[in-house]
Amino acid sequence: MPYRCSPEFRRRAVELARDLLSRAAAFFASENVLRKWFPSFMDANKADFPIRFMASRLGVSTPGFYGWLYHQEHPSRRTCGDRQLTETICTIWRRRPTMESDLIHHSDRRT
């Protein structure tokens, strides 16, 4: 026997789904993001919508969201090392105007 619910419940569920999808469309259009950023959208809207509801509508898994959330709060040693290395590389590149000037300087020293 199929599950029956009141018309009011169905109306509210449709309103929630439309609201969620309109927020998602606005979020992803403004951020120019791919599917891998669905968890950050879900995290930002978890006060307004249940996680299971958002996961089912966005086509992602609930355990996947909670795994992503855990790794955001508890990054691995490798992730921390990668972040430090990226920061170091960016700092070096900001200090040096262009690669061309380094190459020219280096070639001047060789002659």
Secondary structure as the mmCIF struct_conf table of DSSP 4:
data_model
#
loop_
_struct_conf.conf_type_id
_struct_conf.id
_struct_conf.beg_label_comp_id
_struct_conf.beg_label_asym_id
_struct_conf.beg_label_seq_id
_struct_conf.end_label_comp_id
_struct_conf.end_label_asym_id
_struct_conf.end_label_seq_id
HELX_RH_AL_P HELX_RH_AL_P1 PRO A 7 GLU A 31
TURN_TY1_P TURN_TY1_P1 ASN A 32 ASN A 32
HELX_RH_3T_P HELX_RH_3T_P1 ARG A 35 TRP A 37
HELX_RH_AL_P HELX_RH_AL_P2 PHE A 38 ALA A 44
TURN_TY1_P TURN_TY1_P2 ASN A 45 ASP A 48
BEND BEND1 PHE A 49 PHE A 49
HELX_RH_AL_P HELX_RH_AL_P3 ILE A 51 LEU A 58
TURN_TY1_P TURN_TY1_P3 GLY A 59 GLY A 59
HELX_RH_AL_P HELX_RH_AL_P4 THR A 62 GLU A 73
BEND BEND2 HIS A 74 HIS A 74
HELX_RH_AL_P HELX_RH_AL_P5 ARG A 77 ARG A 95
BEND BEND3 ARG A 96 PRO A 97
HELX_RH_AL_P HELX_RH_AL_P6 MET A 99 ARG A 110
#
